[in-house]
């Protein structure tokens, strides 16, 4: 028997006894599973370079065929594959996280380089994907941000400290663009600018200032019109007790909504004197807030004692 005859004989024998051989092979593997895995590991470690070289050669030769086969298999067994992957991840959660962490630590420069290159090549594609995802999962993103508010803020602060010079350079390069963005942002979110201005003024006067954007919004929702003349034009925040005075502060209980004219007329005057001059009664909301301020003062003094 020559080589070709032997090959044909083996092929015929395999085709005739395919099921029996497969069954025997399966039984043997089940019985000697640990031994086989150990032997495979040892063999791979010993012949790592040879195996990788052979795999590469085979892949380069049969690239199109392999990719086609993989695509077909994935399309046919999509649900089965996804189910298997989910099960594996659930069962091997710690193992996967450990392995991924190790890989990241060992290949951090390689990963960073690849990410940069990929982002530069596929910038528009990534932005489109992000836009689509954010539009679809608005509520999901909102919930996540509310749950992880402190974590996100800490992460942002850390990033800003690390990339201080980078941010400066970007702002200088894109000055016009940033100015336009700020203008638009302040127009859409007037309470943010209002908060910044009021806190700055409180710092300058060395007064207490802890007003937040949410509180400013609450004040505007509470006082929909000017509390003194009921006008709805040129509305702004007014200090009940002016900052220039001794008890003046920039806290939630010292603010009401007033129109531009009333705010200018009042200035640093006492609220009771101003209302008497205008010939109006002191608004109920003003009295309520002054009473709450007094109550807060008393509780603070009690705590200090």
C-alpha positions in Angstrom: 0.0 0.0 0.0 1.4 3.4 -1.0 0.7 6.8 0.6 -2.3 7.7 -1.6 -3.9 4.2 -1.1 -3.5 4.6 2.7 -5.2 8.0 2.6 -8.1 6.7 0.7 -8.5 3.7 2.9 -8.5 6.0 6.1 -11.0 8.3 4.5 -13.4 5.5 3.6 -13.1 3.9 7.0 -13.8 7.3 8.7 -16.9 7.9 6.5 -18.3 4.4 7.2 -17.7 4.5 11.0 -18.1 8.3 11.5 -20.8 8.1 14.2 -19.1 5.3 16.2 -15.8 7.1 16.1 -17.4 10.4 17.2 -19.1 8.6 20.1 -15.9 6.9 21.3 -14.0 10.2 21.0 -16.6 12.0 23.1 -16.6 9.3 25.8 -12.8 9.4 26.0 -12.8 13.2 26.3 -15.4 13.1 29.1 -13.4 10.5 31.0 -10.0 12.1 30.6 -11.0 15.8 30.4 -8.5 17.2 33.0 -5.6 15.2 31.5 -6.4 16.4 28.0 -6.7 20.1 29.0 -3.4 19.9 31.0 -1.6 18.2 28.0 -3.0 20.9 25.6 -1.8 23.7 27.9 1.7 22.2 28.2 1.9 21.6 24.5 0.8 25.2 23.7 3.3 26.7 26.2 6.2 24.6 24.7 5.3 25.3 21.1 3.8 28.8 21.4 5.8 30.3 18.6 5.3 27.4 16.2 1.5 27.4 16.8 1.2 31.2 16.3 3.3 31.0 13.1 1.2 28.2 11.7 -2.1 30.0 12.7 -1.0 33.2 11.0 0.0 31.3 7.8 -3.3 29.4 7.7 -5.3 32.6 8.4 -3.5 34.6 5.6 -4.0 31.8 3.1 -7.7 31.2 4.0 -8.7 34.7 5.2 -11.8 35.2 2.9 -13.0 31.7 3.5 -12.7 31.9 7.2 -14.4 35.4 7.4 -17.3 34.1 5.2 -17.7 31.0 7.3 -17.7 33.1 10.6 -20.3 35.5 9.2 -22.6 32.7 8.1 -22.2 30.9 11.4 -22.9 34.1 13.4 -26.0 34.9 11.3 -27.4 31.4 11.6 -26.7 31.0 15.4 -27.1 34.6 16.6 -29.6 33.9 19.4 -27.7 30.8 20.5 -24.4 32.6 20.6 -25.8 35.6 22.5 -27.4 33.3 25.1 -24.1 31.4 25.5 -22.2 34.7 25.9 -24.6 36.0 28.5 -24.5 32.8 30.5 -20.7 32.7 30.4 -20.4 36.3 31.5 -22.7 35.7 34.4 -20.9 32.6 35.5 -17.4 34.0 35.1 -17.9 37.7 36.0 -14.9 37.9 38.4 -12.6 36.0 36.0 -13.5 38.3 33.1 -13.0 41.5 35.1 -9.7 40.3 36.5 -8.5 39.3 33.0 -9.6 42.5 31.4 -7.9 44.6 34.2 -4.6 42.7 33.7 -4.7 43.2 30.0 -5.4 47.0 30.3 -2.5 47.4 32.9 -0.1 45.5 30.6 -1.1 47.1 27.4 -2.2 50.7 28.5 0.0 52.6 26.0 -1.0 50.3 23.1 -4.7 50.8 24.0 -4.4 54.6 24.2 -2.6 54.7 20.9 -5.2 52.6 19.2 -8.1 54.6 20.7 -6.5 57.9 19.5 -6.0 56.6 16.0 -9.5 55.1 15.8 -11.1 58.3 17.1 -9.3 60.4 14.6 -10.2 58.1 11.7 -13.9 57.6 12.7 -14.7 60.9 14.4 -17.9 61.6 12.5 -19.1 58.0 12.8 -18.6 58.0 16.6 -20.4 61.3 17.0 -23.4 60.0 15.1 -23.5 56.8 17.2 -23.4 58.9 20.4 -26.1 61.2 19.2 -28.4 58.3 18.3 -27.7 56.5 21.6 -28.4 59.7 23.7 -31.6 60.4 21.8 -32.9 56.8 22.3 -31.8 56.5 26.0 -32.4 60.0 27.4 -34.2 58.7 30.5 -31.6 56.0 31.2 -28.8 58.5 31.0 -30.7 60.9 33.3 -31.2 58.2 35.9 -27.6 57.1 35.8 -26.4 60.7 36.3 -28.7 61.3 39.2 -27.6 58.0 40.9 -23.9 58.6 40.3 -23.8 62.4 40.7 -21.0 62.6 43.2 -18.9 60.0 41.4 -19.3 61.8 38.0 -18.4 65.2 39.6 -15.3 63.7 41.3 -14.2 62.2 38.0 -14.7 65.5 36.2 -12.7 67.4 38.8 -9.9 64.8 38.5 -9.8 65.1 34.7 -9.8 68.9 34.9 -6.9 69.0 37.3 -4.9 66.5 35.1 -5.7 68.3 31.8 -5.5 71.9 33.0 -3.0 73.0 30.3 -4.9 71.1 27.7 -8.2 72.9 28.5 -6.4 76.3 28.4 -4.9 75.5 25.0 -8.3 74.4 23.7 -10.0 77.5 25.0 -7.4 79.8 23.4 -7.6 78.0 20.0 -11.4 78.0 20.0 -12.0 81.3 21.7 -14.8 82.5 19.4 -16.6 79.2 19.4 -16.4 79.0 23.3 -17.7 82.5 23.7 -20.7 81.8 21.4 -21.3 78.5 23.3 -21.2 80.4 26.7 -23.6 83.1 25.4 -26.1 80.4 24.2 -25.8 78.4 27.4 -26.4 81.5 29.6 -29.4 82.4 27.4 -30.9 78.9 27.8 -30.0 78.7 31.5 -30.4 82.2 33.1 -30.5 80.7 36.6 -26.8 79.5 36.2 -25.5 83.0 35.4 -27.8 84.5 38.2 -26.3 82.0 40.7 -22.7 82.9 39.7 -23.3 86.6 40.0 -25.1 86.4 43.3 -22.4 84.2 44.8 -19.6 86.5 43.5 -21.3 89.5 45.1 -21.7 87.6 48.4 -18.0 86.7 48.3 -17.0 90.4 47.6 -19.1 91.6 50.6 -17.8 88.6 52.8 -21.4 87.4 53.3 -23.0 83.9 53.4 -23.8 82.6 49.9 -25.0 79.1 49.2 -27.8 79.6 46.6 -28.0 76.9 44.0 -29.3 76.8 40.4 -32.2 74.5 41.5 -33.2 76.9 44.3 -33.2 79.9 41.8 -35.5 77.9 39.5 -37.7 77.2 42.5 -37.9 80.9 43.3 -38.9 81.8 39.7 -41.5 79.0 39.8 -42.9 80.3 43.2 -42.9 84.0 42.2 -44.1 84.1 38.6 -44.5 87.9 38.7 -42.9 90.8 40.6 -43.9 90.5 44.3 -44.2 94.3 44.7 -46.1 95.4 41.6 -47.2 92.1 39.8 -45.4 93.0 36.6 -44.0 90.2 34.4 -41.4 92.3 32.5 -37.6 92.3 33.1 -37.8 90.0 36.1 -34.8 89.4 38.3 -33.9 88.2 41.8 -34.0 90.7 44.6 -32.4 90.5 48.1 -35.1 91.2 50.8 -32.3 92.3 53.1 -29.7 94.0 50.9 -26.2 92.6 50.8 -24.8 96.0 51.9 -26.6 95.6 55.2 -25.3 93.7 58.2 -27.8 90.8 58.0 -27.6 90.6 54.2 -26.9 87.2 52.6 -27.3 85.2 49.5 -29.4 82.3 50.8 -32.7 80.8 49.6 -34.8 82.7 52.3 -33.4 86.1 51.3 -34.7 86.1 47.7 -37.9 87.2 45.9 -38.6 87.9 42.3 -38.9 91.6 41.4 -39.2 93.6 38.1 -36.3 95.8 37.0 -37.9 99.1 38.1 -38.9 97.9 41.6 -35.4 96.3 42.1 -33.7 99.6 41.2 -36.1 101.7 43.3 -35.6 99.5 46.3 -31.8 99.3 46.1 -30.4 99.0 49.6 -33.5 100.3 51.3 -35.3 98.4 54.1 -38.2 96.4 52.5 -40.8 97.9 55.0 -39.7 101.5 54.2 -39.8 100.8 50.4 -43.3 99.4 50.6 -44.5 102.4 52.6 -43.0 104.8 50.0 -44.7 102.9 47.2 -48.0 102.9 49.1 -48.3 99.1 49.1 -48.6 96.4 51.8 -45.6 94.2 52.5 -46.1 91.0 50.5 -47.0 87.9 52.5 -44.1 85.9 50.9 -41.6 88.6 52.2 -43.0 88.3 55.7 -42.8 84.5 55.6 -39.2 84.5 54.4 -38.1 87.1 57.0 -39.7 84.9 59.7 -37.9 81.8 58.4 -34.6 83.8 58.4 -35.1 84.7 62.0 -35.9 81.1 62.9 -32.7 79.9 61.2 -30.7 82.5 63.1 -32.1 81.3 66.5 -31.4 77.6 65.7 -27.8 78.5 64.7 -27.3 80.4 68.0 -28.8 77.5 70.0 -26.4 75.0 68.2 -23.4 77.2 69.0 -24.4 77.4 72.7 
